[in-house]
């Protein structure tokens, strides 16, 4: 399925502003496809900035909340990799960790070995899952 059909255009932002950056990411989002396999959501399409999609609040709430009713846990081992599952899904969380281990340390454009949980509309790193 497509991440967002008909996402609204926001005009008049200043270049370099947070709002403008989010608007640019919304444009990227229109070319992203999300697939679900064994409870894990895989984001693919642009091949460059999938990890940045964490910065689009409406993607998560209300956007994809039906797929992760207990909240989100995400892995962004590289800039072009974003995988997410329900934060209470132990098998899904193990899958995220295994994806990180496959990518690290020889992948391109590495970002983080941590998992991230979405709390109070913010993503926070979790070291011990």
C-alpha positions as a printed Julia matrix, in Angstrom:
129×3 Matrix{Float64}:
  0.0     0.0    0.0
  1.09    3.58  -0.48
  2.16    5.49   2.61
 -0.13    8.46   2.11
 -2.46    9.2   -0.78
 -3.42   12.82  -1.15
 -1.06   14.23   1.46
 -1.62   17.96   1.72
  0.74   20.45   0.12
  1.98   23.19   2.4
  3.06   26.32   0.55
  5.09   29.32   1.56
  7.69   27.76   3.84
 11.12   29.29   4.16
 14.02   27.26   2.79
 15.91   25.55   5.61
 13.06   25.77   8.08
 11.82   22.72   9.92
  8.47   23.1    8.19
 10.1    23.19   4.76
 12.16   20.1    5.55
  9.05   18.21   6.65
  7.27   19.31   3.48
 10.15   17.94   1.41
  9.93   14.67   3.3
  6.2    14.54   2.61
  7.09   14.7   -1.1
  9.47   11.75  -0.6
  6.7     9.93   1.25
  4.48    9.97  -1.82
  6.97    7.63  -3.56
  7.35    5.25  -0.63
  5.63    1.91  -0.45
  5.07    0.14   2.83
  4.8    -3.62   2.97
  3.99   -5.72   6.01
  5.52   -9.11   6.64
  5.14  -11.04   9.89
  4.16   -7.88  11.77
  7.06   -5.76  10.51
  6.48   -2.72   8.28
  9.13   -2.25   5.57
  9.49    1.16   3.89
 10.91    1.21   0.36
 10.94    3.42  -2.68
 13.35    6.33  -2.73
 16.45    4.4   -1.7
 17.85    7.45   0.05
 15.87    8.94   2.88
 13.53    6.33   4.3
 14.95    6.8    7.82
 14.01   10.49   7.68
 10.34    9.56   7.53
 10.43    9.25  11.32
 10.17   13.07  11.27
  6.65   13.14   9.78
  4.28   13.03  12.78
  1.07   12.33  10.85
  2.62    9.24   9.29
  2.62    7.63  12.72
 -0.48    9.07  14.39
 -3.02    8.56  13.07
 -1.38    7.24   9.85
 -0.02    3.79  10.66
 -1.27    3.41  14.23
 -3.75    0.7   13.19
 -0.78   -1.53  12.3
  0.94   -0.95  15.65
 -1.86   -0.39  18.19
  0.5    -0.55  21.19
  2.93    2.0   19.76
  5.95    1.88  17.49
  9.49    0.61  17.69
 11.77    1.34  14.74
 15.2     0.53  13.35
 17.14    2.95  11.14
 20.52    1.29  10.65
 21.16    3.31   7.47
 19.61    6.32   5.78
 17.75    4.15   3.27
 16.39    1.61   5.77
 13.35    2.07   7.97
 11.6    -0.92   9.52
  8.94   -0.67  12.21
  6.79   -2.96  14.32
  4.48   -2.83  17.31
  6.56   -2.08  20.39
  5.03   -5.08  22.2
  5.84   -7.54  19.39
  8.83   -9.53  20.67
  9.33  -11.43  17.41
  9.1    -8.2   15.42
 11.63   -6.52  17.71
 14.02   -9.46  17.23
 13.58   -9.08  13.47
 14.47   -5.37  13.72
 17.59   -6.25  15.7
 18.58   -8.88  13.14
 18.2    -6.34  10.32
 20.52   -3.96  12.21
 23.1    -6.74  12.66
 22.96   -7.63   8.94
 23.56   -4.03   7.9
 26.18   -3.16  10.53
 29.13   -2.51  10.24
 29.63   -2.81   6.46
 26.55   -0.97   5.16
 26.5     2.36   3.36
 25.4     5.58   5.05
 25.06    4.0    8.5
 22.98    5.82  11.12
 22.33    3.85  14.29
 22.52    0.43  15.92
 19.81    1.48  18.38
 16.11    0.84  18.24
 13.79    3.81  18.7
 10.45    3.91  20.5
  7.85    6.56  19.83
  6.68    8.14  23.09
  4.67   11.34  23.41
  5.07   12.08  19.7
  8.88   11.8   19.89
 11.3     9.04  18.93
 13.66    8.02  21.71
 16.58    5.57  21.48
 16.31    2.37  23.44
 19.61    0.65  24.2
 18.37   -2.46  26.01
 15.39   -4.14  24.4
